[in-house]
Amino acid sequence: MDSIDREVLERTLEWVRGGHRVSLVTVIQTWGSAPRPPGALLALCDDGRVVGSVSGGCVEDDLIDRVRKAGQPDKAGLVTYGVTRDEAARFGLPCGGTLELVQEPVVSTDWVEELLRRTAAHELVVRRLELASGEVRLEPATRGDALAFDGAVLRTVFGPRHRLLIIGAGQLSRVLAQMAQALDFQVFVCDPREEYFSTLELADVDYLPGMPDDVVIELKPDAHTAIVALTHDPKLDDMALLEALKSPAFYVGALGSRANNGKRRERLAMFDLSAGEIARLHGPIGLHIGSRTPAEIAVSILAEIVSVRNGVELMQKKAPKVDAAATA
């Protein structure tokens, strides 16, 4: 679950516990160029306060106005904006976009507390809402599950926050950690070298001073975890990669030239890694954007990580280095 959704649910708990009536609004379908994707959440308090977003504009204003005039809804129901081109323009939906929402009163906060607890424990959860009864149930989810609505039941997926484990505490790691936080990753930095580790002071970053292979095992990487090795020291980077490439981590990358990464793959093949596991390694790391400075390299790394996470083909990669002697 990203930090915005978590904030919506945490604020919902706070408002309900404070004696307010609260409704949750979920984007379930869009047509045209609607600004927010399906699954986007907004919490609306009876005093007009909101957190989250379903359109980033006039739709929120209209929802607030409805609550102030008519109060919170008594049961879950559909709300549609932008049916006509004039209405789409009025509510700031570009290109005649249409936005379909489900608005539901928060009757009980038990499910909210459980959902927050389970996602914090790195579980993937489906929330099942029956519109007619308002009943909410939480069920285990699997990677690939997506929002679904059949007119009677709304199923939304809440996953754990994506994590980034950085091996190495150098200058590039500092910039990469800061940029990753802006992309809503939970960031961990591992480096057993005290001279590097002691100088990396970043807010909201978890520092893990152990040996890289032990840290990877202890972190228990899953399909929401990316791991990057940035020390330039094969003794440290390779230790992390030996465990990371066997894990379910959705992305594993290592800093270095094409020649160095070729040698790294040869070293990894000497251990208990299969050819398929070694092939998972992104090395050289990052997309080819002509990057030279630490900030530019961090941009290229994160661009590749986000591309892999979103299932986008990696078009901006350097061509493999060809051995001239082998082709002669």
Short mmCIF file of the C-alpha atoms (twelve columns), coordinates in Angstrom:
data_MODEL
# 
_entry.id   MODEL 
# 
loop_
_atom_site.group_PDB 
_atom_site.id 
_atom_site.type_symbol 
_atom_site.label_atom_id 
_atom_site.label_alt_id 
_atom_site.label_comp_id 
_atom_site.label_asym_id 
_atom_site.label_seq_id 
_atom_site.Cartn_x 
_atom_site.Cartn_y 
_atom_site.Cartn_z 
_atom_site.pdbx_PDB_model_num 
ATOM 1   C CA . MET A 1   0.000   0.000   0.000   1 
ATOM 2   C CA . ASP A 2   1.420   3.398   -0.887  1 
ATOM 3   C CA . SER A 3   1.667   6.129   1.728   1 
ATOM 4   C CA . ILE A 4   -1.287  8.089   0.299   1 
ATOM 5   C CA . ASP A 5   -3.722  5.179   0.757   1 
ATOM 6   C CA . ARG A 6   -2.315  4.519   4.209   1 
ATOM 7   C CA . GLU A 7   -2.800  8.176   5.155   1 
ATOM 8   C CA . VAL A 8   -6.422  8.024   3.938   1 
ATOM 9   C CA . LEU A 9   -7.158  5.006   6.143   1 
ATOM 10  C CA . GLU A 10  -5.267  6.359   9.161   1 
ATOM 11  C CA . ARG A 11  -7.120  9.670   8.942   1 
ATOM 12  C CA . THR A 12  -10.418 7.770   8.599   1 
ATOM 13  C CA . LEU A 13  -9.688  6.032   11.915  1 
ATOM 14  C CA . GLU A 14  -8.780  9.327   13.556  1 
ATOM 15  C CA . TRP A 15  -11.983 11.061  12.422  1 
ATOM 16  C CA . VAL A 16  -14.320 8.195   13.353  1 
ATOM 17  C CA . ARG A 17  -12.701 7.865   16.774  1 
ATOM 18  C CA . GLY A 18  -13.227 11.607  17.187  1 
ATOM 19  C CA . GLY A 19  -16.978 11.161  16.764  1 
ATOM 20  C CA . HIS A 20  -17.283 12.190  13.113  1 
ATOM 21  C CA . ARG A 21  -19.189 10.500  10.322  1 
ATOM 22  C CA . VAL A 22  -16.860 9.567   7.478   1 
ATOM 23  C CA . SER A 23  -17.311 8.185   3.986   1 
ATOM 24  C CA . LEU A 24  -14.743 6.571   1.726   1 
ATOM 25  C CA . VAL A 25  -14.782 7.275   -2.004  1 
ATOM 26  C CA . THR A 26  -13.068 4.881   -4.441  1 
ATOM 27  C CA . VAL A 27  -12.451 5.419   -8.152  1 
ATOM 28  C CA . ILE A 28  -13.789 2.262   -9.825  1 
ATOM 29  C CA . GLN A 29  -13.742 3.152   -13.522 1 
ATOM 30  C CA . THR A 30  -12.611 5.924   -15.828 1 
ATOM 31  C CA . TRP A 31  -13.192 6.769   -19.458 1 
ATOM 32  C CA . GLY A 32  -11.154 9.245   -21.447 1 
ATOM 33  C CA . SER A 33  -8.372  11.150  -19.728 1 
ATOM 34  C CA . ALA A 34  -9.622  11.040  -16.135 1 
ATOM 35  C CA . PRO A 35  -6.888  12.351  -13.787 1 
ATOM 36  C CA . ARG A 36  -6.851  9.534   -11.183 1 
ATOM 37  C CA . PRO A 37  -6.647  5.763   -11.786 1 
ATOM 38  C CA . PRO A 38  -9.059  3.058   -10.582 1 
ATOM 39  C CA . GLY A 39  -8.460  2.294   -6.921  1 
ATOM 40  C CA . ALA A 40  -7.619  5.887   -5.950  1 
ATOM 41  C CA . LEU A 41  -9.046  6.685   -2.508  1 
ATOM 42  C CA . LEU A 42  -10.496 9.706   -0.737  1 
ATOM 43  C CA . ALA A 43  -11.845 10.019  2.805   1 
ATOM 44  C CA . LEU A 44  -14.508 12.663  3.405   1 
ATOM 45  C CA . CYS A 45  -15.327 13.906  6.922   1 
ATOM 46  C CA . ASP A 46  -18.739 15.320  7.849   1 
ATOM 47  C CA . ASP A 47  -17.142 18.717  8.569   1 
ATOM 48  C CA . GLY A 48  -15.841 18.976  4.990   1 
ATOM 49  C CA . ARG A 49  -12.270 17.870  5.555   1 
ATOM 50  C CA . VAL A 50  -10.823 15.503  2.957   1 
ATOM 51  C CA . VAL A 51  -7.677  13.439  2.544   1 
ATOM 52  C CA . GLY A 52  -6.659  11.658  -0.631  1 
ATOM 53  C CA . SER A 53  -7.871  12.418  -4.132  1 
ATOM 54  C CA . VAL A 54  -10.177 11.054  -6.829  1 
ATOM 55  C CA . SER A 55  -9.736  13.790  -9.424  1 
ATOM 56  C CA . GLY A 56  -7.387  16.424  -8.093  1 
ATOM 57  C CA . GLY A 57  -9.956  19.155  -8.618  1 
ATOM 58  C CA . CYS A 58  -13.621 20.020  -8.816  1 
ATOM 59  C CA . VAL A 59  -15.012 16.539  -8.099  1 
ATOM 60  C CA . GLU A 60  -13.708 16.796  -4.543  1 
ATOM 61  C CA . ASP A 61  -15.375 20.204  -4.197  1 
ATOM 62  C CA . ASP A 62  -18.695 18.759  -5.356  1 
ATOM 63  C CA . LEU A 63  -18.458 15.802  -2.955  1 
ATOM 64  C CA . ILE A 64  -17.783 18.176  -0.064  1 
ATOM 65  C CA . ASP A 65  -20.730 20.338  -1.107  1 
ATOM 66  C CA . ARG A 66  -23.029 17.292  -1.199  1 
ATOM 67  C CA . VAL A 67  -22.026 16.244  2.321   1 
ATOM 68  C CA . ARG A 68  -22.498 19.745  3.695   1 
ATOM 69  C CA . LYS A 69  -25.969 19.996  2.165   1 
ATOM 70  C CA . ALA A 70  -27.292 16.447  2.579   1 
ATOM 71  C CA . GLY A 71  -24.951 14.779  5.077   1 
ATOM 72  C CA . GLN A 72  -23.072 11.535  4.656   1 
ATOM 73  C CA . PRO A 73  -24.766 8.740   2.684   1 
ATOM 74  C CA . ASP A 74  -26.547 6.042   4.697   1 
ATOM 75  C CA . LYS A 75  -25.361 3.237   2.430   1 
ATOM 76  C CA . ALA A 76  -22.836 2.579   -0.312  1 
ATOM 77  C CA . GLY A 77  -23.702 3.693   -3.814  1 
ATOM 78  C CA . LEU A 78  -22.419 4.796   -7.214  1 
ATOM 79  C CA . VAL A 79  -21.565 8.391   -8.092  1 
ATOM 80  C CA . THR A 80  -20.760 9.307   -11.704 1 
ATOM 81  C CA . TYR A 81  -19.215 12.507  -13.071 1 
ATOM 82  C CA . GLY A 82  -18.691 13.644  -16.627 1 
ATOM 83  C CA . VAL A 83  -21.563 11.880  -18.411 1 
ATOM 84  C CA . THR A 84  -21.839 14.808  -20.808 1 
ATOM 85  C CA . ARG A 85  -19.017 16.860  -22.318 1 
ATOM 86  C CA . ASP A 86  -20.282 19.983  -20.507 1 
ATOM 87  C CA . GLU A 87  -20.258 18.189  -17.159 1 
ATOM 88  C CA . ALA A 88  -16.793 16.756  -17.846 1 
ATOM 89  C CA . ALA A 89  -15.520 20.266  -18.515 1 
ATOM 90  C CA . ARG A 90  -17.208 21.564  -15.370 1 
ATOM 91  C CA . PHE A 91  -15.504 18.973  -13.178 1 
ATOM 92  C CA . GLY A 92  -12.097 19.335  -14.792 1 
ATOM 93  C CA . LEU A 93  -12.116 15.990  -16.593 1 
ATOM 94  C CA . PRO A 94  -10.051 16.554  -19.740 1 
ATOM 95  C CA . CYS A 95  -11.045 15.314  -23.206 1 
ATOM 96  C CA . GLY A 96  -14.605 14.473  -22.146 1 
ATOM 97  C CA . GLY A 97  -13.418 12.030  -19.464 1 
ATOM 98  C CA . THR A 98  -15.870 10.222  -17.191 1 
ATOM 99  C CA . LEU A 99  -15.304 9.185   -13.586 1 
ATOM 100 C CA . GLU A 100 -17.295 6.492   -11.767 1 
ATOM 101 C CA . LEU A 101 -16.990 6.288   -7.992  1 
ATOM 102 C CA . VAL A 102 -18.268 4.208   -5.099  1 
ATOM 103 C CA . GLN A 103 -19.028 6.225   -1.972  1 
ATOM 104 C CA . GLU A 104 -19.561 4.285   1.257   1 
ATOM 105 C CA . PRO A 105 -20.159 5.290   4.870   1 
ATOM 106 C CA . VAL A 106 -17.591 3.940   7.325   1 
ATOM 107 C CA . VAL A 107 -19.843 2.090   9.757   1 
ATOM 108 C CA . SER A 108 -17.152 0.042   11.484  1 
ATOM 109 C CA . THR A 109 -13.408 0.657   11.699  1 
ATOM 110 C CA . ASP A 110 -12.504 -2.946  12.553  1 
ATOM 111 C CA . TRP A 111 -11.632 -3.720  8.937   1 
ATOM 112 C CA . VAL A 112 -9.595  -0.506  8.651   1 
ATOM 113 C CA . GLU A 113 -7.461  -1.461  11.655  1 
ATOM 114 C CA . GLU A 114 -6.970  -5.003  10.365  1 
ATOM 115 C CA . LEU A 115 -6.086  -3.818  6.853   1 
ATOM 116 C CA . LEU A 116 -3.467  -1.414  8.202   1 
ATOM 117 C CA . ARG A 117 -2.028  -4.145  10.406  1 
ATOM 118 C CA . ARG A 118 -1.871  -6.759  7.651   1 
ATOM 119 C CA . THR A 119 -0.320  -4.483  5.029   1 
ATOM 120 C CA . ALA A 120 2.234   -3.265  7.589   1 
ATOM 121 C CA . ALA A 121 3.149   -6.963  8.001   1 
ATOM 122 C CA . HIS A 122 3.793   -7.009  4.235   1 
ATOM 123 C CA . GLU A 123 0.632   -8.913  3.282   1 
ATOM 124 C CA . LEU A 124 -1.299  -8.445  0.041   1 
ATOM 125 C CA . VAL A 125 -5.003  -8.064  0.823   1 
ATOM 126 C CA . VAL A 126 -8.289  -7.867  -1.089  1 
ATOM 127 C CA . ARG A 127 -11.064 -5.766  0.459   1 
ATOM 128 C CA . ARG A 128 -14.502 -7.016  -0.563  1 
ATOM 129 C CA . LEU A 129 -17.419 -4.552  -0.228  1 
ATOM 130 C CA . GLU A 130 -21.035 -5.624  -0.805  1 
ATOM 131 C CA . LEU A 131 -22.876 -2.459  -1.790  1 
ATOM 132 C CA . ALA A 132 -26.354 -3.649  -0.764  1 
ATOM 133 C CA . SER A 133 -25.420 -4.605  2.804   1 
ATOM 134 C CA . GLY A 134 -22.299 -2.508  3.306   1 
ATOM 135 C CA . GLU A 135 -20.493 -5.600  4.592   1 
ATOM 136 C CA . VAL A 136 -16.689 -5.489  4.286   1 
ATOM 137 C CA . ARG A 137 -14.488 -8.580  4.279   1 
ATOM 138 C CA . LEU A 138 -10.724 -8.901  3.956   1 
ATOM 139 C CA . GLU A 139 -9.278  -11.817 2.004   1 
ATOM 140 C CA . PRO A 140 -5.758  -12.885 1.004   1 
ATOM 141 C CA . ALA A 141 -4.696  -11.613 -2.415  1 
ATOM 142 C CA . THR A 142 -2.128  -12.767 -4.931  1 
ATOM 143 C CA . ARG A 143 0.146   -10.719 -7.153  1 
ATOM 144 C CA . GLY A 144 -1.813  -9.891  -10.312 1 
ATOM 145 C CA . ASP A 145 -5.137  -9.372  -8.533  1 
ATOM 146 C CA . ALA A 146 -6.757  -6.104  -9.571  1 
ATOM 147 C CA . LEU A 147 -9.752  -3.933  -8.781  1 
ATOM 148 C CA . ALA A 148 -13.028 -5.511  -9.924  1 
ATOM 149 C CA . PHE A 149 -16.640 -4.311  -9.748  1 
ATOM 150 C CA . ASP A 150 -19.697 -6.178  -11.026 1 
ATOM 151 C CA . GLY A 151 -22.323 -3.686  -9.914  1 
ATOM 152 C CA . ALA A 152 -22.936 -5.424  -6.602  1 
ATOM 153 C CA . VAL A 153 -19.508 -6.229  -5.137  1 
ATOM 154 C CA . LEU A 154 -16.394 -4.060  -5.204  1 
ATOM 155 C CA . ARG A 155 -13.037 -5.803  -4.788  1 
ATOM 156 C CA . THR A 156 -10.014 -3.575  -4.229  1 
ATOM 157 C CA . VAL A 157 -6.424  -4.679  -3.670  1 
ATOM 158 C CA . PHE A 158 -4.205  -3.258  -0.949  1 
ATOM 159 C CA . GLY A 159 -0.596  -4.314  -1.075  1 
ATOM 160 C CA . PRO A 160 2.433   -3.732  1.066   1 
ATOM 161 C CA . ARG A 161 4.538   -0.700  0.333   1 
ATOM 162 C CA . HIS A 162 7.319   -1.285  -2.218  1 
ATOM 163 C CA . ARG A 163 10.758  -1.612  -0.644  1 
ATOM 164 C CA . LEU A 164 14.218  -0.759  -1.957  1 
ATOM 165 C CA . LEU A 165 17.318  -2.328  -0.400  1 
ATOM 166 C CA . ILE A 166 20.520  -0.474  -1.322  1 
ATOM 167 C CA . ILE A 167 23.825  -2.273  -0.784  1 
ATOM 168 C CA . GLY A 168 26.454  0.378   -0.135  1 
ATOM 169 C CA . ALA A 169 26.336  3.741   1.635   1 
ATOM 170 C CA . GLY A 170 28.211  5.970   -0.791  1 
ATOM 171 C CA . GLN A 171 27.253  9.228   -2.479  1 
ATOM 172 C CA . LEU A 172 25.127  7.536   -5.143  1 
ATOM 173 C CA . SER A 173 23.254  5.621   -2.447  1 
ATOM 174 C CA . ARG A 174 22.381  8.867   -0.668  1 
ATOM 175 C CA . VAL A 175 20.887  10.435  -3.803  1 
ATOM 176 C CA . LEU A 176 19.134  7.208   -4.818  1 
ATOM 177 C CA . ALA A 177 17.577  6.822   -1.365  1 
ATOM 178 C CA . GLN A 178 16.182  10.362  -1.423  1 
ATOM 179 C CA . MET A 179 14.708  9.951   -4.912  1 
ATOM 180 C CA . ALA A 180 13.255  6.541   -4.044  1 
ATOM 181 C CA . GLN A 181 11.506  8.026   -1.028  1 
ATOM 182 C CA . ALA A 182 9.890   10.607  -3.316  1 
ATOM 183 C CA . LEU A 183 8.556   7.644   -5.326  1 
ATOM 184 C CA . ASP A 184 7.094   6.190   -2.116  1 
ATOM 185 C CA . PHE A 185 9.590   3.348   -1.619  1 
ATOM 186 C CA . GLN A 186 10.465  2.226   1.879   1 
ATOM 187 C CA . VAL A 187 14.270  2.453   1.761   1 
ATOM 188 C CA . PHE A 188 16.880  0.276   3.489   1 
ATOM 189 C CA . VAL A 189 20.646  0.821   3.242   1 
ATOM 190 C CA . CYS A 190 23.128  -1.949  4.087   1 
ATOM 191 C CA . ASP A 191 26.849  -1.423  4.467   1 
ATOM 192 C CA . PRO A 192 29.109  -3.239  6.956   1 
ATOM 193 C CA . ARG A 193 31.855  -0.623  6.470   1 
ATOM 194 C CA . GLU A 194 31.710  1.746   9.430   1 
ATOM 195 C CA . GLU A 195 33.507  4.584   7.598   1 
ATOM 196 C CA . TYR A 196 30.720  4.663   5.006   1 
ATOM 197 C CA . PHE A 197 27.805  3.745   7.195   1 
ATOM 198 C CA . SER A 198 28.431  6.340   9.918   1 
ATOM 199 C CA . THR A 199 28.242  9.305   7.535   1 
ATOM 200 C CA . LEU A 200 24.980  8.426   5.767   1 
ATOM 201 C CA . GLU A 201 22.367  10.413  7.667   1 
ATOM 202 C CA . LEU A 202 18.956  10.325  5.992   1 
ATOM 203 C CA . ALA A 203 15.555  10.699  7.592   1 
ATOM 204 C CA . ASP A 204 13.157  7.736   7.428   1 
ATOM 205 C CA . VAL A 205 15.791  5.361   6.017   1 
ATOM 206 C CA . ASP A 206 16.425  2.046   7.801   1 
ATOM 207 C CA . TYR A 207 20.144  1.403   8.284   1 
ATOM 208 C CA . LEU A 208 21.266  -2.242  8.288   1 
ATOM 209 C CA . PRO A 209 24.956  -2.617  9.245   1 
ATOM 210 C CA . GLY A 210 25.248  -6.405  8.813   1 
ATOM 211 C CA . MET A 211 26.848  -8.409  6.010   1 
ATOM 212 C CA . PRO A 212 24.901  -8.065  2.749   1 
ATOM 213 C CA . ASP A 213 23.960  -11.741 2.336   1 
ATOM 214 C CA . ASP A 214 22.655  -11.936 5.912   1 
ATOM 215 C CA . VAL A 215 20.704  -8.683  5.489   1 
ATOM 216 C CA . VAL A 216 19.029  -9.897  2.287   1 
ATOM 217 C CA . ILE A 217 17.951  -13.115 4.010   1 
ATOM 218 C CA . GLU A 218 16.662  -11.265 7.086   1 
ATOM 219 C CA . LEU A 219 14.701  -8.781  4.968   1 
ATOM 220 C CA . LYS A 220 12.798  -11.654 3.305   1 
ATOM 221 C CA . PRO A 221 12.505  -10.040 -0.152  1 
ATOM 222 C CA . ASP A 222 9.161   -10.481 -1.880  1 
ATOM 223 C CA . ALA A 223 7.524   -9.396  -5.136  1 
ATOM 224 C CA . HIS A 224 7.332   -5.825  -3.790  1 
ATOM 225 C CA . THR A 225 11.088  -5.588  -3.138  1 
ATOM 226 C CA . ALA A 226 13.909  -4.193  -5.316  1 
ATOM 227 C CA . ILE A 227 17.575  -4.753  -4.482  1 
ATOM 228 C CA . VAL A 228 20.513  -2.789  -5.919  1 
ATOM 229 C CA . ALA A 229 24.225  -3.437  -5.282  1 
ATOM 230 C CA . LEU A 230 26.241  -0.213  -5.505  1 
ATOM 231 C CA . THR A 231 29.480  -0.700  -3.537  1 
ATOM 232 C CA . HIS A 232 31.824  -1.450  -6.489  1 
ATOM 233 C CA . ASP A 233 33.321  -4.084  -4.144  1 
ATOM 234 C CA . PRO A 234 32.682  -7.600  -5.512  1 
ATOM 235 C CA . LYS A 235 33.082  -9.103  -2.048  1 
ATOM 236 C CA . LEU A 236 30.059  -7.132  -0.848  1 
ATOM 237 C CA . ASP A 237 27.971  -6.805  -4.000  1 
ATOM 238 C CA . ASP A 238 28.283  -10.469 -4.968  1 
ATOM 239 C CA . MET A 239 27.332  -11.611 -1.467  1 
ATOM 240 C CA . ALA A 240 24.064  -9.688  -1.735  1 
ATOM 241 C CA . LEU A 241 23.388  -10.858 -5.290  1 
ATOM 242 C CA . LEU A 242 23.854  -14.527 -4.410  1 
ATOM 243 C CA . GLU A 243 20.834  -14.291 -2.111  1 
ATOM 244 C CA . ALA A 244 18.858  -11.611 -3.966  1 
ATOM 245 C CA . LEU A 245 18.783  -13.501 -7.278  1 
ATOM 246 C CA . LYS A 246 17.291  -16.553 -5.537  1 
ATOM 247 C CA . SER A 247 14.581  -14.446 -3.915  1 
ATOM 248 C CA . PRO A 248 11.187  -13.303 -5.286  1 
ATOM 249 C CA . ALA A 249 12.441  -9.675  -5.489  1 
ATOM 250 C CA . PHE A 250 10.941  -8.071  -8.594  1 
ATOM 251 C CA . TYR A 251 14.191  -6.266  -9.447  1 
ATOM 252 C CA . VAL A 252 17.865  -7.021  -8.765  1 
ATOM 253 C CA . GLY A 253 20.556  -4.755  -10.219 1 
ATOM 254 C CA . ALA A 254 24.282  -4.131  -9.869  1 
ATOM 255 C CA . LEU A 255 26.423  -1.107  -10.663 1 
ATOM 256 C CA . GLY A 256 29.328  -1.530  -13.084 1 
ATOM 257 C CA . SER A 257 30.349  -1.522  -16.729 1 
ATOM 258 C CA . ARG A 258 29.282  -4.159  -19.233 1 
ATOM 259 C CA . ALA A 259 32.711  -5.776  -18.939 1 
ATOM 260 C CA . ASN A 260 32.586  -5.842  -15.122 1 
ATOM 261 C CA . ASN A 261 29.072  -7.244  -15.118 1 
ATOM 262 C CA . GLY A 262 30.171  -9.928  -17.552 1 
ATOM 263 C CA . LYS A 263 32.872  -10.983 -15.095 1 
ATOM 264 C CA . ARG A 264 30.335  -10.781 -12.269 1 
ATOM 265 C CA . ARG A 265 28.040  -13.225 -14.076 1 
ATOM 266 C CA . GLU A 266 30.987  -15.611 -14.502 1 
ATOM 267 C CA . ARG A 267 31.659  -15.454 -10.756 1 
ATOM 268 C CA . LEU A 268 28.009  -16.003 -9.888  1 
ATOM 269 C CA . ALA A 269 27.903  -19.061 -12.147 1 
ATOM 270 C CA . MET A 270 30.521  -20.673 -9.880  1 
ATOM 271 C CA . PHE A 271 27.976  -20.827 -7.057  1 
ATOM 272 C CA . ASP A 272 24.565  -22.472 -6.701  1 
ATOM 273 C CA . LEU A 273 22.722  -20.103 -9.043  1 
ATOM 274 C CA . SER A 274 20.946  -21.344 -12.148 1 
ATOM 275 C CA . ALA A 275 21.338  -19.670 -15.531 1 
ATOM 276 C CA . GLY A 276 17.782  -18.362 -15.181 1 
ATOM 277 C CA . GLU A 277 18.540  -16.780 -11.824 1 
ATOM 278 C CA . ILE A 278 21.688  -15.107 -13.133 1 
ATOM 279 C CA . ALA A 279 19.719  -13.835 -16.143 1 
ATOM 280 C CA . ARG A 280 17.498  -11.886 -13.734 1 
ATOM 281 C CA . LEU A 281 20.394  -9.542  -12.945 1 
ATOM 282 C CA . HIS A 282 20.087  -6.031  -14.358 1 
ATOM 283 C CA . GLY A 283 23.669  -5.129  -15.075 1 
ATOM 284 C CA . PRO A 284 24.768  -2.638  -16.130 1 
ATOM 285 C CA . ILE A 285 22.120  -1.164  -13.909 1 
ATOM 286 C CA . GLY A 286 19.696  1.510   -15.110 1 
ATOM 287 C CA . LEU A 287 18.424  2.819   -18.417 1 
ATOM 288 C CA . HIS A 288 20.827  4.358   -20.909 1 
ATOM 289 C CA . ILE A 289 20.273  8.118   -20.655 1 
ATOM 290 C CA . GLY A 290 23.881  9.275   -20.870 1 
ATOM 291 C CA . SER A 291 24.035  9.697   -17.094 1 
ATOM 292 C CA . ARG A 292 27.314  10.768  -15.474 1 
ATOM 293 C CA . THR A 293 26.596  12.453  -12.133 1 
ATOM 294 C CA . PRO A 294 25.276  10.564  -9.096  1 
ATOM 295 C CA . ALA A 295 21.865  12.239  -9.501  1 
ATOM 296 C CA . GLU A 296 21.663  11.294  -13.192 1 
ATOM 297 C CA . ILE A 297 22.693  7.705   -12.437 1 
ATOM 298 C CA . ALA A 298 20.037  7.538   -9.695  1 
ATOM 299 C CA . VAL A 299 17.411  8.728   -12.175 1 
ATOM 300 C CA . SER A 300 18.418  5.998   -14.638 1 
ATOM 301 C CA . ILE A 301 18.291  3.301   -11.933 1 
ATOM 302 C CA . LEU A 302 14.888  4.342   -10.629 1 
ATOM 303 C CA . ALA A 303 13.517  4.682   -14.155 1 
ATOM 304 C CA . GLU A 304 14.450  1.060   -14.793 1 
ATOM 305 C CA . ILE A 305 13.048  -0.125  -11.453 1 
ATOM 306 C CA . VAL A 306 9.727   1.645   -12.078 1 
ATOM 307 C CA . SER A 307 9.602   0.277   -15.639 1 
ATOM 308 C CA . VAL A 308 10.052  -3.286  -14.375 1 
ATOM 309 C CA . ARG A 309 7.505   -2.763  -11.606 1 
ATOM 310 C CA . ASN A 310 4.968   -1.447  -14.134 1 
ATOM 311 C CA . GLY A 311 5.632   -4.217  -16.655 1 
ATOM 312 C CA . VAL A 312 7.024   -1.860  -19.317 1 
ATOM 313 C CA . GLU A 313 9.514   -3.195  -21.850 1 
ATOM 314 C CA . LEU A 314 13.037  -1.862  -21.258 1 
ATOM 315 C CA . MET A 315 13.735  -0.103  -24.543 1 
ATOM 316 C CA . GLN A 316 16.401  2.357   -23.359 1 
ATOM 317 C CA . LYS A 317 19.165  -0.141  -22.593 1 
ATOM 318 C CA . LYS A 318 22.717  -0.319  -23.901 1 
ATOM 319 C CA . ALA A 319 23.285  -3.074  -26.470 1 
ATOM 320 C CA . PRO A 320 25.265  -6.064  -25.131 1 
ATOM 321 C CA . LYS A 321 29.023  -5.748  -25.545 1 
ATOM 322 C CA . VAL A 322 30.236  -7.883  -28.449 1 
ATOM 323 C CA . ASP A 323 33.520  -9.800  -28.120 1 
ATOM 324 C CA . ALA A 324 35.414  -8.853  -31.297 1 
ATOM 325 C CA . ALA A 325 37.684  -11.892 -31.076 1 
ATOM 326 C CA . ALA A 326 34.714  -14.229 -30.898 1 
ATOM 327 C CA . THR A 327 33.105  -12.729 -33.999 1 
ATOM 328 C CA . ALA A 328 36.277  -12.547 -36.101 1 
# 
